[in-house]
Amino acid sequence: MTEAAEIAHESGLQHYPVSFFAVSMGLAGLTLALHAGEAARGWSGQLSGIAGVATVLVFAAIALGYLAKAMLYPQAVRAEWHHPVRLAFFPAISISLLLIAAVAVGRDMAIAPVIWMLGAAGQFVLTLAVVSGWIGTRAFQQGALNPAWFIPAVGNVIAPLAGVPLGFVELSWYFFSVGVLFWIVLLTLVMNRMIFHDPLPGRLQPTLVILIAPPAVAFVAWLRLTGEVDAFARILVNGAWFFALVVATQVPKLMRLPFALSFWALSFPLAALTVATLTYGARIGSTAHEAAGLVLLGLLVLVIAGLVLRTLRAMSRGEICVPE
């Protein structure tokens, strides 16, 4: 390796963002959505199986890359931890593990409890650390607040997806309770920021889609915990659809933005909405909701394919892992 190439490699690793874990979240969401679609239509589990393997491999690659960064450039990791926006992406690591555990449960894999416990432990520690950082001695400016701050809360409501089938019912109730409470608090703060303050900067505008994820995931988690499509479940799923409609009005604006890694924020919320819609359709016997879920699944596949291609193109051009 030439000296110039070595410097470029080191620079790239130094700027390897923790937000890369949003990629594994999106792929895990795709896997769960494909599994829900296969269950709805009676298809074989081949597609979700392939997506699940890809998710694990991508997560492992991203984790190894970030571990290398932590070992070689610990000061860069500390800088991300103290960054008002990037701080919220650290729980994406444990969220990815919880989602992989949900994928493993769907395929009756014996390793699922181990993965879930690792993810749950990580989510517990990271949520506590992030929230403590939010209310610590430093003051965050209003402009730092954005929908990415939902990520720690979303991770908590994901826990019951695999936790309940694995028998961790009380722990699942704990995570669900924390997630829903913080979703309500953060929703109020984020809406205040978006209505009464400056618009989100261009790179953060794709995070608007994250608004869809908390109620969509919470709906599926609530069904795991209670087994009923009751009034609260209907509030959650209808809230997810409303936020999806709100976000849809912003799509033309998002399409004009240059590609950035933050565009992966589109993937998991769309996957969560797909799973929620297909699950709701199956539970109430609605062919209209099932059809809507399948349309969303097709859209999700196209979005993920586009994101993969755009990411690979950006990586080949050296546009990823660069200083902002």
N, C-alpha and C positions, 0 to 999 in steps of 0.2 A: 504494500500500500504506500503510495507516495505521501510526502509530508502534507500536501494540500488536501488530499483525500482523507488523511487521518484527522486533520483539523476539522474538515466538514463533518466527518462521522461523529467526532466528539461533540461538536456544536449541536448536531441533530439530536444526539442522546440527551444532552443537557437540557434541551427544550422539548423533550418528550412529554406531552401533557397527560395529566391524570384523567382528563376528559376523554382520552382514548377508550376508557372502559365503557363509555356510552355505546361503542360499537358492539361489544359483547352483550350488553343489555338489549340492544335492538335485535341481534341475531337470536338471542334466547326468546325474546318476545315473538319473533317470527316462528320459531319452533313450536311454541305453545299455541299460536294461532293456527298453524298448519294442523296440529294435533286436534284442535277443536273443530276445524273444518272437516278433517277425516272422520271424526266421530259423528258429525252432523250428517254426512253423506254416506257413511258406511264404507269409506275408502280404506285401502291398506295404509299402514303407518310408515311406508317407505320414505315419503318426502320429509315428514317430520323427523324420521330417524337420521336422514342425511343432514338435515339442518342442525340437528342436535350434535352430531359429531363435529360439524363445522364450528358450532358455537364453542364447544370445549376446546378445540384446537386454537381458535382465535383468542379466546380468553387466556389460554396458557401462553401464547406468544406475546400478548399485550402485557401480561403479568411479569414474564421474564424480562421484557424490555424495561418496564418500570422498576423492577428489582435492580437491574443493572444501573439504572439512573440513580436509584437510592444509594447504591454502594459507591458509585464513582462521583456523583454530584449531590451529596446530601444537602448542601446549601440550596440547590435548586428545588429540592423537595420541600425544604422549610419555607422557601419563598412562595411556593404554591399554597402551602398550608396557611400562610398569612395573607394570601390574596383574597379579597372580599368575594370574588366570583368563583375562583377555582376551588376554594375551600369546600363548597357544596358538592363538588364532584368526587371527593374521596369516598363517600359511601357507595358510589357506583361500583366499587370493588366488591363489597359485601353483598350488594344487591345482585350483582352478576352471579355470585355463588348461590344465593337464595333462588334465583331463577333457574340455574342449572339443576339445583335440587328438585325443583318442580318438574323439570323435564325428566329427570331420573325417576321420580315417582310415577310419572305417566307411563314409563316403560318398565316399572317394577324392578328397578335396579337396586341391588343390595347395598350399594355404596351411598344411596340417597340420604340416609340419616346422618352419615358422617359429613357430607357436603352441607346439609342443612345446619348442623350444629356449628360448623366453621363459619358459615354465612351469618347465622344468628348472633354468634359471639362477636364477630366483626361489626355487625350492624349495631349491636348494643353499645359497643365501645365507641364507634365512630359517631353515632348519633349524639351520645353524651358529650363527646369531645367537640363536635361541631356546634351544638347548642351552647355549650360552655364558652366557646370562642365567640359566638354571636353576642352573648351578654357579658363578656369579659370587660377588661379595662379599656380596650380600644373602642373608638366610636366609628361606626360605619356610616358613610355618606348615603343619602337617599338614592343616589344614582347607582350604587352598588347592588341594590335590591333588584332581583329579576326572577322569572319563573324557575330558573335552575335551583333556587333555594328550596323548591319542593322536593328535590331528589332525596335528601335524608328522610323526609316524611313518607315519600312513596315507598322507600325501602322497607319501612316498618309494616305497611299494609300488605306487602308482598309475602311476608313470613308465613301467614296461614295457608297459602296455596299448597305448600308441601308440608307445613308443620302439623296441620290437622290430620291429614291422612297418615302421617308418621306417628301420631299419638301425642304430639307436643301441644295439647289443646290449651292449657293454661298459659304457656309461653306465647302461643299464637294470639290469645286474647290480649296479653300485655302489649305485644307489638302492634296489633290492630288499634288498640286504644290510643297509644302514643301517636301513631300515624294519623289517625282521624283528627285528634285534637290539634296537632300541629298543622295539618292541612287547613283547618278552619282559620287558625291564627294567621298563617302565612298567606292564605287566599285574601284575607282582609288587607294585609300589608301590601301585597303585590298589586291588587286592584287599585289601592290608593296611589301607589307609585305610578302606575300606568295612566291613570286618569288625570292626576293633578300635577305631574312632573314631566320632565322631558321624555320624549320617546326613547325606546331602547336603542342603543347603538346597533349598527348593521350586523355585526358578528353575533349579537345576542338575540336578534329578532326571531331566529328559528326556535328559540327556547319558549316562545309563546305556545307552541304545540304541547308543551309539558302540562299546561292547564288541564288537558284531557285526562291525563294518566291517573291522578289520585282518585277521583270518583269511579273511574272504570275498574281499576284494580281493587278498590275497596268493595265494589259490588260483588266481584268474584270471591273475594276473601270472606265477605259477609255470608255468602251462600255456603262456603266451606264451614264456617263457624256455626251457623244456625240451620242450614238445610232448607230455608224457606225464602220464597220470593214475597216478602212482606212489604209493608209501606216504606220502610227505610231502604230496602233494596231497590224499590222503584224510584225513590228520590235520588239515589246514587247513580243508577244507570241513566235516568233522564237528565241528570246534571251533566254526565259525561257527554251525552249527545248534544246538549245545549252548547257546551264549551267547544265541541267539534264544529258546530255551525258557526260559532264566533270566529274560530281559527280559520275556517274555510273562507271567510270574507277577507282574510289577510294573505291568502295564498298568492294572488297576483303580485303583491308587493314582495313576498319572499322569493318568488321565482326570478325577480330582477336582481337579486343580490349575488355577488360573487361567491363561489363555493368556499366553505370553511368547515372545519371538523364539527362545529356546532350544529351543522345540518343533520347530524345523526340524532339530534333531539327529536326529529320527526318520527323516527322509527319505533321506539318503544311505546309512546302514547298511542300511535295508530294500531299497534299490535294489541295493546290493552283494550282499546275500543272494539277491535274485531272479536277478541275472546269474549268480552262482556256481551256483545250483541248476539253472537252465536249461542252463548250459554243461556241468555235470557230467552231467545227463541225456542231453544230446546226445552227449557223449564215450563214455559207457558203454552207450548205447542203452537207457536206462531210461525207459519211458513213465510210471512212477510219479513219478520225479523231474521229468520234464517237466511232468506235471500239477500237481505241487506248485509248480513254478516259475511256472506260469500263474496259479495261485491267488494266489501272492505278488504277481505283477504286477497282478492286479486289486485287491488290497489296497493296493499302492503307489499306484495311480492314485487311489483313494479318499482315502488319507492326504494326498497332494499337493494334491488338490482342496480338502480340508478346511483344510489349512495356508494355501493361497492365500486362501481366503475369510476365515479368521480373521485373517490378516495385514492384508488390505484393510480389514476391519471395525475392527481395532485402529488402523490408520493414520487412518481417517476419524474416529475418536474421540480422536485425539491421544494414544494410549497407547504409541506407538512413538517412539523417539528422545527419551526423557525421562530426567531424572536418576534414578538408582536409589537 
